[in-house]
Amino acid sequence: MRPGATFPDYELPDQNGVRRRLSKLQGQDPIALMLARGGYCPKEDLQHQWLASMQSEIQVGYCRLITISTDTQLQSLEWRTRLGAHWPFLSDPDRQLQRELDIQEYTDPKHDPMIPHTVLLEPGLKVYKVYNGYWYFGRPTTEELRQDFRSITRAHRPDWDITAPALRRQWESGDRTSFYPYKS
C-alpha cells in the first residue's frame, strides 16, 4: 500500500452476506477505504461516527466510503446499524487482507486485528494516500479527508472547472464526453 500502486481488487461479503468486489463498489468515484480493527475498538467506533456524520457530504461529492474489518458478517451488520452508516461494511474474518497486505496488529493477539489504515483510492483502485491509524491521531481528520477528496476529484473530473471556455464550446456542440457521468 503506497501512493501510485494499485490496491488489490478484493471480493468480500458485505454486512448482508452479499459478495462485493471493490472495483464494482468504486465505479468511477474516489474511495476512502477504512481497513479497521472492528466495531469493538473505541478508536474505530469514534472514527466511524464522524464518517457517518459526513456521509451525506461524501455522497453528494460523488465519493464513496467502504469499511473492511476482521469482524464477522453479523458483527459488521450490528456495527453499521449502530452507527446509522449507509456504506458497505465488508467482512474478512479469515484475515486474507491482513496476511496479503502484511498488516497484522501483532500487539493484540486476543483480537488478531489488522493495523488500521485509511486508504484514499483514485478511480481504478489507484492508491492516492495512506494513513496509518494504529494511533488515533494517525487517521485523517474530516478536513484532511475533504482535501484529499478535492484533490482526487480535481484530477479525475474533466469538468472540474466548468467555466473553462473549451468546456462550454464542447457542451454547446453536443459533446458530453467530458461531463459527468462521462458517457459517450
MOHU-V966758 format. One line per field, one symbol per residue. ss: DSSP state (a for helix, b for strand, c for the rest). phi: phi as a letter, one per 20 degrees, with the letter a starting at -180 (. if undefined). burial: # if it has 9 or more other ideal C-beta (glycine too) atoms within 8 Angstrom, else .. A space follows every 50 residues. Layout:
ss: ???
phi: ???
burial: ???
This chain:
ss: cccccbccccbbbcccccbbbaaaaacccbbbbbbbcccccaaaaaaaaa aaacaaaaaaccbbbbbbbcccaaaaaaaaaaaccccbbbbccccaaaaa cccbcccccccccbccbbbbbbcccbbbbbbbcccaaacccaaaaaaaaa aaaaaaccccccccaaaaaaaacccccccccccc
phi: .bgnfefgefccfefdnefcegfffflddfcddeedfpffefffffgfff fffdffffffelccdbdcceffgffffffgfgfmeddfdedcfemffgff elcfefecffeleeffcddedfgnlefebcdedgegfeeffffffgffff fffgfddfegdfefgfffffffenedfecgeldf
burial: #.....#..#.####....###..##..###########.#.######## ##.##..##...#########.#.######..#.#.######..####.. #.###..#..#############.####.##.#.....##...###.##. ###..#..#.......##.##......##.....
